[in-house]
Amino acid sequence: MTNIMHRYYPSGTATLAGILLLCMAAPASAQNDRIFPVTGSPISGQIETESRNGLAVKAGGGTQNIPANSIVKIMYAGDPSNLTNGREFALDGQYDKALEELKKIDFSKIRREIITQDANFYRLKSEGMLSLTGQGDRAQAIAALGGFISKQGDSWHYYEAVRLLGELAYAEGNMDLANKSFQALYSAAASELKIESVYLVSLLQLRNGEFDKALAGFDRIASARVSSPAVGLFVKLGKAGRVAVLGQKGDLDGAINESKPLIAELSPTDIELAARIYNARGSAYAKAGQNEAAIRAYLHTHLMFSGIPDAHVEALQALVQLWPAVGKADRANEMRQILQQSYPGWGG
Protein backbone atom coordinates (compact mmCIF):
# COMPACT_ATOMS: atom_id res chain seq x y z
CA MET A 1 0.00 0.00 0.00
CA THR A 2 1.22 3.44 -0.87
CA ASN A 3 0.62 6.33 1.49
CA ILE A 4 -0.74 9.28 -0.47
CA MET A 5 -0.52 12.80 0.94
CA HIS A 6 -3.51 15.02 0.06
CA ARG A 7 -3.46 18.79 0.23
CA TYR A 8 -6.91 20.35 0.76
CA TYR A 9 -8.00 23.86 -0.10
CA PRO A 10 -11.34 25.43 0.91
CA SER A 11 -13.60 25.88 -2.10
CA GLY A 12 -13.07 29.18 -3.90
CA THR A 13 -10.03 30.22 -1.83
CA ALA A 14 -7.19 28.83 -3.90
CA THR A 15 -4.84 31.56 -5.04
CA LEU A 16 -2.80 31.44 -8.23
CA ALA A 17 0.18 30.48 -6.11
CA GLY A 18 -1.82 27.64 -4.58
CA ILE A 19 -2.87 26.37 -7.99
CA LEU A 20 0.74 26.45 -9.16
CA LEU A 21 1.77 24.57 -6.03
CA LEU A 22 -0.77 21.87 -6.80
CA CYS A 23 0.54 21.53 -10.33
CA MET A 24 4.09 21.23 -9.07
CA ALA A 25 3.21 18.75 -6.33
CA ALA A 26 1.73 16.08 -8.60
CA PRO A 27 4.89 15.42 -10.65
CA ALA A 28 6.98 15.34 -7.45
CA SER A 29 4.76 12.62 -6.02
CA ALA A 30 4.92 10.74 -9.32
CA GLN A 31 8.70 10.63 -9.08
CA ASN A 32 8.68 8.32 -6.07
CA ASP A 33 10.28 4.89 -6.30
CA ARG A 34 8.50 1.94 -4.69
CA ILE A 35 10.61 -0.51 -2.68
CA PHE A 36 8.97 -3.88 -1.99
CA PRO A 37 10.46 -5.52 1.12
CA VAL A 38 10.38 -9.22 1.99
CA THR A 39 7.93 -8.42 4.77
CA GLY A 40 5.66 -5.44 5.26
CA SER A 41 4.13 -2.88 2.92
CA PRO A 42 5.92 -1.22 -0.02
CA ILE A 43 7.88 1.91 0.81
CA SER A 44 7.28 4.91 -1.44
CA GLY A 45 10.02 7.52 -1.59
CA GLN A 46 13.10 8.79 -3.36
CA ILE A 47 16.29 6.74 -3.37
CA GLU A 48 19.07 9.00 -2.11
CA THR A 49 22.04 6.60 -2.03
CA GLU A 50 22.71 3.04 -3.09
CA SER A 51 25.36 0.57 -1.96
CA ARG A 52 25.89 -3.17 -2.17
CA ASN A 53 24.53 -3.42 1.39
CA GLY A 54 21.35 -1.42 0.85
CA LEU A 55 19.59 1.86 0.13
CA ALA A 56 18.91 5.15 1.85
CA VAL A 57 15.39 6.24 0.91
CA LYS A 58 13.80 9.60 1.64
CA ALA A 59 10.25 8.74 2.68
CA GLY A 60 7.65 10.03 5.09
CA GLY A 61 9.60 13.14 6.02
CA GLY A 62 12.75 11.22 6.95
CA THR A 63 15.36 8.83 5.61
CA GLN A 64 15.04 5.05 5.90
CA ASN A 65 17.98 2.68 5.51
CA ILE A 66 16.85 -0.54 3.83
CA PRO A 67 19.19 -3.58 3.76
CA ALA A 68 19.68 -5.01 0.28
CA ASN A 69 18.87 -8.57 1.33
CA SER A 70 15.47 -7.44 2.63
CA ILE A 71 14.37 -6.10 -0.78
CA VAL A 72 12.32 -8.21 -3.18
CA LYS A 73 12.18 -5.65 -5.97
CA ILE A 74 12.10 -1.94 -6.72
CA MET A 75 9.75 -0.26 -9.16
CA TYR A 76 11.53 2.92 -10.16
CA ALA A 77 9.99 6.19 -11.23
CA GLY A 78 10.70 6.24 -14.96
CA ASP A 79 10.76 2.47 -15.48
CA PRO A 80 10.17 1.50 -19.12
CA SER A 81 7.28 -0.94 -19.45
CA ASN A 82 9.54 -3.69 -20.82
CA LEU A 83 11.64 -3.53 -17.66
CA THR A 84 8.53 -3.68 -15.47
CA ASN A 85 7.34 -6.78 -17.34
CA GLY A 86 10.75 -8.39 -17.62
CA ARG A 87 11.48 -7.91 -13.92
CA GLU A 88 8.22 -9.62 -12.96
CA PHE A 89 8.91 -12.57 -15.26
CA ALA A 90 12.43 -12.94 -13.84
CA LEU A 91 11.18 -12.85 -10.26
CA ASP A 92 8.61 -15.48 -11.19
CA GLY A 93 11.31 -17.75 -12.64
CA GLN A 94 10.09 -17.33 -16.24
CA TYR A 95 13.51 -16.37 -17.52
CA ASP A 96 12.83 -16.95 -21.21
CA LYS A 97 9.89 -14.54 -21.14
CA ALA A 98 11.93 -12.12 -19.06
CA LEU A 99 14.62 -11.98 -21.73
CA GLU A 100 12.05 -11.37 -24.45
CA GLU A 101 10.91 -8.24 -22.61
CA LEU A 102 14.32 -7.04 -21.44
CA LYS A 103 15.82 -7.23 -24.92
CA LYS A 104 13.20 -4.75 -26.15
CA ILE A 105 14.36 -1.97 -23.81
CA ASP A 106 15.60 1.20 -25.51
CA PHE A 107 18.42 2.17 -23.17
CA SER A 108 18.87 5.54 -24.91
CA LYS A 109 15.58 6.66 -23.36
CA ILE A 110 16.50 5.75 -19.78
CA ARG A 111 17.52 8.81 -17.76
CA ARG A 112 18.60 7.17 -14.49
CA GLU A 113 21.70 5.02 -14.04
CA ILE A 114 20.02 2.93 -11.35
CA ILE A 115 17.31 1.88 -13.83
CA THR A 116 19.91 0.92 -16.45
CA GLN A 117 21.68 -1.08 -13.76
CA ASP A 118 18.45 -2.85 -12.81
CA ALA A 119 17.66 -3.77 -16.41
CA ASN A 120 21.18 -5.13 -16.96
CA PHE A 121 21.05 -7.19 -13.79
CA TYR A 122 17.76 -8.91 -14.62
CA ARG A 123 18.96 -9.64 -18.14
CA LEU A 124 22.18 -11.20 -16.80
CA LYS A 125 20.28 -13.10 -14.12
CA SER A 126 17.87 -14.51 -16.70
CA GLU A 127 20.69 -15.53 -19.03
CA GLY A 128 22.61 -17.07 -16.14
CA MET A 129 19.68 -19.06 -14.77
CA LEU A 130 18.81 -20.35 -18.22
CA SER A 131 22.40 -21.42 -18.82
CA LEU A 132 22.32 -23.47 -15.60
CA THR A 133 19.84 -25.76 -17.32
CA GLY A 134 21.61 -25.83 -20.66
CA GLN A 135 19.56 -23.11 -22.33
CA GLY A 136 22.44 -20.75 -22.93
CA ASP A 137 26.20 -20.32 -23.06
CA ARG A 138 27.40 -20.71 -19.47
CA ALA A 139 30.91 -19.39 -20.13
CA GLN A 140 29.46 -16.29 -21.76
CA ALA A 141 27.06 -15.81 -18.83
CA ILE A 142 29.98 -16.06 -16.39
CA ALA A 143 31.99 -13.44 -18.29
CA ALA A 144 29.04 -11.04 -18.54
CA LEU A 145 28.11 -11.41 -14.89
CA GLY A 146 31.75 -10.91 -13.87
CA GLY A 147 31.75 -7.66 -15.82
CA PHE A 148 28.64 -6.46 -13.99
CA ILE A 149 30.18 -7.28 -10.61
CA SER A 150 33.42 -5.44 -11.37
CA LYS A 151 31.69 -2.33 -12.76
CA GLN A 152 28.64 -2.15 -10.49
CA GLY A 153 30.17 -2.68 -7.08
CA ASP A 154 27.67 -0.31 -5.45
CA SER A 155 24.58 -2.02 -6.86
CA TRP A 156 22.11 -3.36 -4.32
CA HIS A 157 22.06 -6.43 -6.60
CA TYR A 158 25.81 -6.96 -6.03
CA TYR A 159 25.67 -9.92 -3.63
CA GLU A 160 22.92 -11.67 -5.58
CA ALA A 161 25.11 -11.36 -8.68
CA VAL A 162 28.12 -12.73 -6.75
CA ARG A 163 26.09 -15.72 -5.53
CA LEU A 164 24.87 -16.50 -9.06
CA LEU A 165 28.42 -16.23 -10.39
CA GLY A 166 29.47 -18.86 -7.85
CA GLU A 167 26.66 -21.17 -8.92
CA LEU A 168 27.57 -20.78 -12.59
CA ALA A 169 31.26 -21.34 -11.85
CA TYR A 170 30.44 -24.53 -9.94
CA ALA A 171 28.31 -25.79 -12.82
CA GLU A 172 31.17 -25.04 -15.19
CA GLY A 173 33.64 -26.95 -13.00
CA ASN A 174 35.58 -23.82 -12.00
CA MET A 175 35.87 -24.57 -8.27
CA ASP A 176 38.35 -21.75 -7.60
CA LEU A 177 35.95 -19.10 -8.92
CA ALA A 178 33.02 -20.73 -7.14
CA ASN A 179 34.90 -20.71 -3.84
CA LYS A 180 36.05 -17.11 -4.31
CA SER A 181 32.50 -16.00 -5.10
CA PHE A 182 30.92 -17.77 -2.16
CA GLN A 183 33.59 -16.49 0.20
CA ALA A 184 32.92 -12.94 -1.02
CA LEU A 185 29.40 -13.13 0.42
CA TYR A 186 30.96 -13.10 3.88
CA SER A 187 31.95 -9.45 3.45
CA ALA A 188 28.27 -8.43 3.38
CA ALA A 189 26.86 -6.46 6.29
CA ALA A 190 23.83 -8.78 6.62
CA SER A 191 24.33 -11.70 9.00
CA GLU A 192 22.13 -13.88 6.76
CA LEU A 193 24.60 -13.49 3.89
CA LYS A 194 27.55 -14.28 6.14
CA ILE A 195 25.85 -17.52 7.19
CA GLU A 196 25.01 -18.31 3.57
CA SER A 197 28.67 -17.80 2.68
CA VAL A 198 29.77 -20.37 5.27
CA TYR A 199 27.09 -22.77 4.05
CA LEU A 200 28.01 -22.53 0.36
CA VAL A 201 31.74 -22.87 1.05
CA SER A 202 31.00 -25.92 3.22
CA LEU A 203 29.00 -27.46 0.36
CA LEU A 204 31.99 -27.03 -1.92
CA GLN A 205 34.25 -28.64 0.67
CA LEU A 206 31.83 -31.57 0.97
CA ARG A 207 31.87 -32.08 -2.79
CA ASN A 208 35.66 -31.84 -2.84
CA GLY A 209 35.96 -34.55 -0.18
CA GLU A 210 37.15 -32.17 2.55
CA PHE A 211 34.78 -33.73 5.04
CA ASP A 212 36.26 -32.43 8.29
CA LYS A 213 36.30 -28.84 7.03
CA ALA A 214 32.77 -29.20 5.71
CA LEU A 215 31.54 -30.67 8.98
CA ALA A 216 33.07 -27.79 10.95
CA GLY A 217 31.27 -25.31 8.71
CA PHE A 218 27.94 -27.09 8.90
CA ASP A 219 28.21 -27.38 12.68
CA ARG A 220 28.89 -23.66 12.90
CA ILE A 221 25.71 -22.96 10.91
CA ALA A 222 23.56 -25.53 12.72
CA SER A 223 24.38 -23.92 16.08
CA ALA A 224 23.69 -20.34 14.93
CA ARG A 225 21.12 -18.30 16.84
CA VAL A 226 17.93 -18.01 14.78
CA SER A 227 17.29 -14.29 14.33
CA SER A 228 15.17 -14.38 11.16
CA PRO A 229 13.37 -16.88 8.91
CA ALA A 230 16.35 -16.83 6.53
CA VAL A 231 18.77 -17.74 9.32
CA GLY A 232 16.33 -20.44 10.49
CA LEU A 233 16.42 -22.02 7.03
CA PHE A 234 20.23 -22.04 6.97
CA VAL A 235 20.31 -23.66 10.40
CA LYS A 236 18.26 -26.51 8.94
CA LEU A 237 20.44 -26.63 5.81
CA GLY A 238 23.49 -26.83 8.06
CA LYS A 239 21.93 -29.84 9.78
CA ALA A 240 21.24 -31.39 6.36
CA GLY A 241 24.89 -30.78 5.51
CA ARG A 242 25.87 -32.68 8.67
CA VAL A 243 23.79 -35.62 7.46
CA ALA A 244 25.66 -35.63 4.15
CA VAL A 245 29.07 -35.54 5.84
CA LEU A 246 28.18 -38.28 8.32
CA GLY A 247 27.05 -40.48 5.45
CA GLN A 248 30.27 -39.90 3.53
CA LYS A 249 32.29 -40.71 6.65
CA GLY A 250 30.47 -44.05 6.91
CA ASP A 251 28.17 -43.23 9.84
CA LEU A 252 24.92 -44.46 8.29
CA ASP A 253 23.02 -44.69 11.58
CA GLY A 254 24.02 -41.16 12.55
CA ALA A 255 23.06 -39.78 9.13
CA ILE A 256 19.65 -41.47 9.05
CA ASN A 257 18.80 -40.60 12.66
CA GLU A 258 19.71 -36.93 12.18
CA SER A 259 17.73 -36.69 8.95
CA LYS A 260 14.46 -38.03 10.42
CA PRO A 261 13.42 -34.92 12.39
CA LEU A 262 14.38 -32.70 9.46
CA ILE A 263 12.10 -34.66 7.14
CA ALA A 264 9.29 -34.64 9.71
CA GLU A 265 9.44 -30.83 9.88
CA LEU A 266 9.54 -30.20 6.12
CA SER A 267 7.01 -27.77 4.70
CA PRO A 268 5.84 -27.70 1.04
CA THR A 269 7.99 -24.61 0.40
CA ASP A 270 11.24 -26.18 1.68
CA ILE A 271 12.32 -27.32 -1.78
CA GLU A 272 16.06 -26.81 -1.34
CA LEU A 273 16.10 -28.26 2.16
CA ALA A 274 14.17 -31.33 1.01
CA ALA A 275 16.52 -31.88 -1.95
CA ARG A 276 19.60 -31.59 0.28
CA ILE A 277 18.20 -33.97 2.90
CA TYR A 278 17.13 -36.68 0.46
CA ASN A 279 20.42 -36.44 -1.43
CA ALA A 280 22.27 -36.74 1.88
CA ARG A 281 20.27 -39.84 2.78
CA GLY A 282 20.88 -41.28 -0.68
CA SER A 283 24.60 -40.70 -0.34
CA ALA A 284 24.65 -42.33 3.09
CA TYR A 285 22.76 -45.42 1.91
CA ALA A 286 24.96 -45.70 -1.20
CA LYS A 287 28.11 -45.46 0.95
CA ALA A 288 26.73 -48.35 3.04
CA GLY A 289 25.95 -50.43 -0.05
CA GLN A 290 22.18 -50.20 0.43
CA ASN A 291 21.51 -49.37 -3.21
CA GLU A 292 17.73 -49.73 -3.29
CA ALA A 293 17.31 -47.41 -0.31
CA ALA A 294 19.74 -44.96 -1.94
CA ILE A 295 17.70 -45.01 -5.17
CA ARG A 296 14.48 -44.29 -3.27
CA ALA A 297 16.08 -41.30 -1.57
CA TYR A 298 17.52 -39.84 -4.77
CA LEU A 299 14.22 -40.36 -6.57
CA HIS A 300 12.59 -38.00 -4.06
CA THR A 301 14.86 -35.24 -5.32
CA HIS A 302 14.45 -36.17 -8.99
CA LEU A 303 10.66 -36.51 -8.96
CA MET A 304 9.63 -33.97 -6.33
CA PHE A 305 12.40 -31.43 -5.70
CA SER A 306 14.13 -30.92 -9.04
CA GLY A 307 13.93 -27.12 -8.85
CA ILE A 308 17.43 -26.85 -7.35
CA PRO A 309 19.74 -27.45 -10.35
CA ASP A 310 22.90 -28.63 -8.57
CA ALA A 311 20.95 -30.94 -6.23
CA HIS A 312 19.00 -32.37 -9.18
CA VAL A 313 22.23 -33.00 -11.07
CA GLU A 314 23.68 -34.73 -8.02
CA ALA A 315 20.63 -37.01 -7.80
CA LEU A 316 20.66 -37.83 -11.52
CA GLN A 317 24.39 -38.60 -11.52
CA ALA A 318 23.95 -40.90 -8.54
CA LEU A 319 20.99 -42.68 -10.16
CA VAL A 320 23.04 -43.28 -13.32
CA GLN A 321 25.47 -45.23 -11.14
CA LEU A 322 22.94 -46.94 -8.88
CA TRP A 323 20.35 -48.33 -11.29
CA PRO A 324 22.76 -50.86 -12.94
CA ALA A 325 23.69 -52.10 -9.46
CA VAL A 326 20.11 -53.34 -9.02
CA GLY A 327 19.87 -54.75 -12.55
CA LYS A 328 18.07 -51.86 -14.24
CA ALA A 329 20.49 -50.46 -16.81
CA ASP A 330 17.57 -49.10 -18.85
CA ARG A 331 16.64 -46.77 -16.00
CA ALA A 332 20.26 -45.61 -15.84
CA ASN A 333 20.12 -44.73 -19.53
CA GLU A 334 16.91 -42.79 -18.90
CA MET A 335 18.60 -40.78 -16.13
CA ARG A 336 21.65 -40.19 -18.32
CA GLN A 337 19.46 -38.86 -21.12
CA ILE A 338 17.68 -36.45 -18.77
CA LEU A 339 21.02 -35.30 -17.42
CA GLN A 340 22.47 -34.67 -20.87
CA GLN A 341 19.37 -32.89 -22.16
CA SER A 342 18.64 -30.75 -19.11
CA TYR A 343 22.17 -30.00 -17.90
CA PRO A 344 24.58 -30.31 -20.84
CA GLY A 345 28.20 -29.80 -19.92
CA TRP A 346 27.47 -29.55 -16.20
CA GLY A 347 30.65 -29.71 -14.17
CA GLY A 348 32.86 -29.30 -17.21
Summary of the structure (lengths in Angstrom):
residues: 348
radius of gyration: 24.1
end to end distance: 47.3
largest distance: 90.7
contacts: 1113
relative contact order: 0.06
helix: 65%
strand: 9%
